[in-house]
Amino acid sequence: MTDALRAELDKETITKAYARWAPLYDLVFGAVFEQGRHAAIAAAQRVGGRVLEVGVGTGLSLPYYSSDLRICGVDISEPMLRKAQQRVTEYGLDNVESLEVMDAEHLDFPDDSFDVVVAQYVITTVPNPEATLDEFARVLRPGGEIVLVSRVGAEAGLRRALEKWFAPAARKLGWRTEFSFQRYAQWAKRTHGVQLIERRAMPPFGHFSLIRFTKGDGAQNGHAAAAPARAVA
């Protein structure tokens, strides 16, 4: 099986998984991921401007963004986006510019389009995480931030063993259980102009982290270099 075919099959699995989750997503994950959601929104608001939320899902975050931010939301799941659009209508969210079906690895936006790219619980679900992060950096304006809330796999111990055991079932549900923080740090290190500026544990049980990157004013999309990575606990 070629890498391209494997990626397409993974994408199909993810799309089907989230179509199944759409009717129940708010009930199952709304409260569980609330603190991480609000931390990501607060980080985006400190930057301000135009925000892209990748994996916007059912739009749980949308009512909580300040009305002076301009929001674009994308998701691979059309059923999820239908619920997001209902939320926009219900709350009269005039600052939401658009909600579109889109693959996170192939964003249909020009370079330097957004001041902030927010992705909550997304990176460990996509077939090609580093390529997806490259796309975030491409559409981000110099001086902007990438704000992730993402799973960080255990480095050792019982939780790591459980993650390995559960990995095949997790893939069918649409996410990875094993994803080390080193992958985020290495991506930042090799990506010109991108710097890791924060890592902060998030509930539940510290399995997730708020992870922030900034894109320097001199960044050039698509060129690799050894930019220093610095985590702030």
N, C-alpha and C positions, 0 to 999 in steps of 0.2 A: 504494500500500500504506500503510495507516495505521500510526502508531507502535505501537499496541497489537498489531496483527497481526505487525509486524516483530519485536517483543519476544517474542511467542509462538513464532514461527519460530526465533528465536535460541535460546530456551529448549529447544525440541525438538532443535535441532542439538547443544546442549551435553549434554542428557540422553543422546542416542544416542552421542555421542562418549565419554562416561565409562562408559557400559555396555560399549563396546568395550574401553576401557582397563582395566576392572576386573580381568580375569584376569592382566594383565601389569604393572599399575601399580607394585606393590611392587618388582618386579625392575628396571623401567626407571627409576623415580624415587626409589626408597628411598634409595640412597646419594648420588645427585646433590643432593637437597634436605635431606640430613641436618643440616647445620650450621644452615640456616635454621630447620628444625623445632625443634632444641634451643634456639636463641636465643629463639624464640617461647615455648616452654615455660618457660624460665628467667624471662622477663619476666612471664608469667602467675603464676608461683609467688611472685614478689616481692610481688604484690598479694594473692594468696590468695583463699579463699572459693569462690564458685560460678562455674564457667567454662562458657561456651558456645563450642564449637568449630564454626564454620560451614565447611562443606566438609570434614567430618571424613574423607571418603573411606573407605579401607579400614582406618582406625583406626591408622595407623602411629604417631601420637603418643601414643596412649592409654596404653601401658604405662609411659611415661616421666614422666607427671604424678605428683607426690607424692600419696600415698594420702589425705592430709588435704584435698585439693581435691575438690569435687563437680563432675563433668563431665557436661554434656549435649552430644551431638553431633548435628548435622543435615547432611544432604546431599541433593541433588536426585536422586542416582542410587541406586536400590534395590539393584542388583547390588553397588555399592561398600559399601553399608551391611550387606549380608549378610556380606561378608568382615570388616567391622568387628565385627559381633556374634560371629563365630567367634573373633576375637582377644580380645574381652572374656571369652568363655567359657574359652578356652585359658589365659589369664593370671589368671583369677579376679579380674577388676577390679571389686570391689564398690563403688568410688567412682564408677563410671559410672552415672548415674541413668537415662539414656535415650538411645536412638539412633533418630532419626525422619527419614522422608522429608519434606523441607521446602524451599520456595523461599526463598533468602536475602533476596529483596526483600520477602517477605511472611511474616515470622516469626510463628509462632503462640504467642507468649509475651506476658505482660503487660508494661507499662512497668516499667522499673527492676527487672528480674528477676535480673541477673547482675552480679558484681563485675568480670569480665573477659570480653570477647568476642575470641576468637582466630580469625583467618581467614588460612590459609596458601595462597598461590597461588590465590586466589579472585577478587579484585576485578577483575582483567583478563579474567575469563572470563564474568562476568555481563552480561546485556543492558543494565542500567541501574546503573552503578557508584555514582553519587551517591545514588540512591534506596536502594541496598543499604546504603551507609554510614549513611544516615539511620535505617534500621532498626536497625543496630548501636547507634547512639546512643540510640535509643528504649528498647531493652531493657536498656541499661547503667545501673546504679545510679550516682547522683552520687558522685564520688570514685573511680570505677572507671576502667579503661583498655580501649581498643581496641588490639589488638596484631595488626598485619598483617605477613606476609611476602609481598611482592608485586613483580611486575615493574615496573621503571621504564624507560621508553623513552629512547633516546638523543636528545639535543637537536640534534645535528648530526653530520656526518661520515659515514664509510662504514657504521657500524652503523645509523644512521638510514635510509640508503638501502636497506640490506639488509632492515630491518624493514618498510619500505613495500613492497618487492618481495614479501616472504614473507607479507604480511598476508592475502590471500585464502585461501591454503592453511592458515594458522594458524587462521582462523575455523572451517574445516571440522574441525580437530582439537580445537576447543573453547576457544581462547584468543586474546587480542589480542597483537600484537607491539608496537604503538605505543600507549603510555600514559605521558604525561609526568608528572613529579613535581608539576608545577604544578596538576594536577587534584586531587591529595590536599591540597595546601596551600590551594587556593581553597575546597575543600569545608569545611575546618576554619575558614577565615576567615568564611564565611557562616553557620556553624552555631553558634547561641547556646550558650555554655558549654563548647564543645569547643576544646581547644588541642593543637596539634602539639608533642610533647615530644622526639621522637627520630627521626632517620633514619640508618641505618647500613648500609653496603653488605654484601651477603651473596654467597657463592659460588653458582653458578659464574660467574667472570669479572666479578663486580660487576653483573650484569644485574638482580639482585634486591636489595631492601632490606628491612630490618626497620624498620617505621614504627609509631610509637606515638602515640596520642592519649589525653588524659585528659578526663574530663567533670567540670566543676566542680560543687561542692555546690549552687550556685544555678541550675543549668541547668534549662531548661524545654523539654520535647520539642516539636519542631515549630516553634520560633520562630527566625528568622534574625537574626543580629547580627554585628557585626565583632569577633569574638573574636581576639585576637592569635595569630598562628601563629609558632612558634619551632622551628627544626630544630636538633637536636644532632647533629653529625657523629660 
